[in-house]
């Protein structure tokens, strides 16, 4: 099957989950899986769930955040304990093995920033959860930074939909990548500034 058609089928299936009675459990499952191997981000399921019941938007964002961080720890474990059997095939699927040596060098210099960026941006988060485990990145720091970046992203989306409804969803859908990078710039910039001030 054509990879683009397969991706579209997975996307459509994920979207269809928002109408199911146990949609919030599907949201947790997709958020968990996306952090280690699943190709579709949980945001596409988070948007309609927040829109369907805006009073529960922040509850949905919390589910998304917690499940994503737990899934990230699972991805970390794959990289740490099962690199050859599981991590390498996943990284190859996402085209990351070609850049693996470069990613390792980046981790040595900018490990914390990479985890923050991966949690906020369209960069496949699972590549960096697995890499964090493979490169023995500090697990507590990984969990903290993942919680900050994933929470910032999902709660920001929930906040926009809570206040602006369908118009916010359309705006986020249209400018998703751009918004992610702006949010990343704000959060990472703040993180770097705090580290700089503490260093003084």
Secondary structure as UniProt FT lines:
FT   HELIX           3..16
FT   HELIX           17..19
FT   TURN            21..22
FT   HELIX           23..34
FT   TURN            35..37
FT   HELIX           43..52
FT   HELIX           54..56
FT   HELIX           57..81
FT   HELIX           83..87
FT   HELIX           88..93
FT   TURN            94..95
FT   HELIX           97..99
FT   HELIX           100..120
FT   HELIX           125..134
FT   TURN            135..136
FT   HELIX           139..164
FT   HELIX           166..174
FT   HELIX           176..199
//
